[in-house]
Amino acid sequence: MIIDLSGAKWFKSAHSGEADACVEVAWLEAGRVGVRDSKSPTGPALIFAPGQWDSFTA
């Protein structure tokens, strides 16, 4: 499955402050969640299904 991330609105935790080495998250269609390395915004991203994201963050 290919998911278009070009319009994703990426953000990092407010707890990250001005740090450059962070994980960014984007809320995607169908309840999916994207995760990427802020140092490599054009690099690969992990895509979690809703249940997977719940398990990951638990």
C-alpha positions in Angstrom: 0.0 0.0 0.0 1.3 3.4 -0.9 0.2 6.4 1.2 0.7 9.9 -0.1 2.4 11.9 2.7 2.9 15.1 0.6 0.1 16.9 2.4 0.7 15.5 5.9 1.0 18.1 8.7 4.0 16.9 10.7 4.6 18.0 14.3 6.7 17.1 17.3 6.0 17.1 21.0 5.9 20.4 22.8 8.3 18.7 25.2 11.0 18.6 22.4 11.5 22.3 22.6 13.9 23.5 20.0 15.7 20.2 19.7 16.6 19.1 16.2 16.8 15.4 16.8 13.1 14.5 17.3 10.5 12.2 16.1 7.7 13.8 14.2 4.1 12.6 14.0 1.3 13.2 11.4 -2.4 12.2 11.7 -3.3 10.6 8.4 -6.4 9.4 6.7 -8.3 6.4 7.9 -7.0 6.9 11.4 -3.4 6.0 10.4 -0.4 7.7 12.1 2.9 8.6 10.4 6.1 8.8 12.3 9.4 10.1 10.9 12.9 11.4 11.9 12.9 15.2 12.0 16.5 15.2 10.8 15.4 13.5 7.6 12.0 14.9 6.6 12.2 13.5 3.1 13.4 10.1 4.3 11.2 7.1 5.1 8.3 7.2 7.5 6.6 4.5 9.5 2.9 4.2 9.1 0.8 2.8 12.0 -2.8 1.5 11.7 -5.0 2.8 14.5 -4.7 -0.3 16.7 -1.0 -0.5 16.1 -0.5 3.1 17.2 -2.5 2.5 20.4 -0.3 -0.5 21.2 2.9 1.4 20.4 2.1 4.4 22.6 0.8 2.2 25.4 
